[in-house]
Amino acid sequence: MGAGTPGEIMAVKKTFVGLFSLLLAVALFATACSSSATSTQTPDPIFALSVSDAWVRPGIDPTAVYLTITNSGTESVTLTGVEAAWAGEIDMHETVNEDGFLAMEHMPSLAVPAGGSVTFAPGGMHLMAQDVHGDISDGDGLELAFLTDTGKRVGFSAVARGQSGMVMNDTESSHDHEMDDDNDEQPMAADEHDHAMGADGTGMEVEKHGAVFASGTIPPGNSFKFVFDHSLGGIKIPYHNHLDASSGTVMVMDGEDSSDEITVTIKEDGYHPADLHIAPGTEVTWINSTEVAWTVINGYHPDAEQSATNSGS
């Protein structure tokens, strides 16, 4: 069989080129369809969760973890638990007001709405970690993970930070703040309190002016923190503002130590809430929201003491 004519050869070439072009077009179309199908798939909402600003209180057991969790997905995600290899048990808790008293309740689950965020903060929701393995020091990084109703995990890290018994400017971190050496009414730190009172709580004079804690002057916008440890369990401690007759009480209940944090707002008409029922180990923060200086000192105000003396005579 001889070679074809030039025209026949050209026709065969055109046929092959056309067939190749057709196959290439089909392949490109299939790729485009696959890409389009992939891009329109609904993403798993669990991967839309992110945790930020996570921190844990060091040096105590139980301890608390605070954070913000954000859901940038299109579906609500329910948190069903927490895992942390460094703690024997860890759960979600919230602080609630029951008939004027603050109490802590366990939360078995929590929904994070689509496009929203949930904040775990002192005085509100928090993660309660118990049976902590080893010591947690300021600056340590700890790994945790949320569990969800899908069975998937959301891992994150929390940094240990925080210190009690200090008057703080809200713009400063507790470990950077230094007290004024000229202030003759320094707050009593937790270790000083233990030394003065004794670990078993014997010999306490909680009604004596400044025997347990004394904030010194709290300027507007600043705060004072104090941890009520186990040595105060079962004791009701009165406190007052030395600059006027505003007062309140802290009832430290008997029982296991807690790492809860409660906030008391100082307003023009006094402390809100003024009377607290707390577990030992709770850290209470008084925040001065007024435009004048305040103090927080245990014991009765001198005017109240005088009134009690007169009424009893």
C-alpha positions, 0 to 999 in steps of 0.5 A: 500500500503506497503513501497517500496523496498530500491531501489525504495526509493533511486530512488525517493530520486534521482528524488527529488534531481535532480529536486531541482538541476534543479530548483536551476540552473534555478533560478541562470541563471535567476539572472545572466541574470538579472544582466547582463542586468542591468549592460549593461544598459546605465546610464542617463547622467544627473547623470554624472554631477558634480559641483566643486569649486563653489563660490559667491561674497558676499556683492553686488546685483547683484552678480556673481557665479563661478564654474566648471561643469564636465560631466563624462558621455557618452553623451553631456548634455545641461544646460537650466537654473539655480535656486537659492531660495536666488535670485529673478533671476539668469541666465548664462552670458558670457563676450565678446569682441566687437570691443575692448570693453568688454560686458556681454551677456545672455546665454539661454543654454550651452552644457557640452560635454561628458567627458569634463568640462566647467568653469565659471570664472571671465572675462568669463562665470558666473552666474548672480544673481539679487534681492538677498534675505538678506545679503551674508557674507564671508563664507556663503554657498548658494544652487543652481541647474542647469536645463537641457534639460531633465528637471532634476536638478543638485544641488550644493553649492557655498561658499561666498568669495572675497574682492576688492581693494587689491593688492593680491598674486595669491597664497593667498585668498583675505580674508587672505591677509594683506597689508604692513604697510610700503607701503605708496601707499595703494590701496583705498578700496571700503568703503574708496572710498565711504567716500572720494567721496560721494555716489552721486559722487559729487566733484570727481576729477577722473583725479587727481593722485590717487584720486580714486584708487592707487595700490601701487607696484604690484610685478610680478605675483601679481594683483590689484582689484578695484570695480567701484561702482555706484558713478562713473556711467557716468564717464570716468576714466584715469589710468596709470603706474606710472613707465612709460607712459603706460595708459588706461581708464575705462568708467563706464556706467550709469545703474543698478549695475553689479557683473561682473569681468573683467581681464586686463593683464599687459604685457611688452607693456602695459595694455591688454585691456587698455580701458574698458566700464563697468557697475557700480559694476564691479570688474576689476583685473589687473594682472602683467604678466611681470618680473618687478613691475607695478602700476595702478593709476587713473589720467594721468601720469605726463609726459602726463599732461605736454605734454597736458599743453604744447600743450594747451599753 
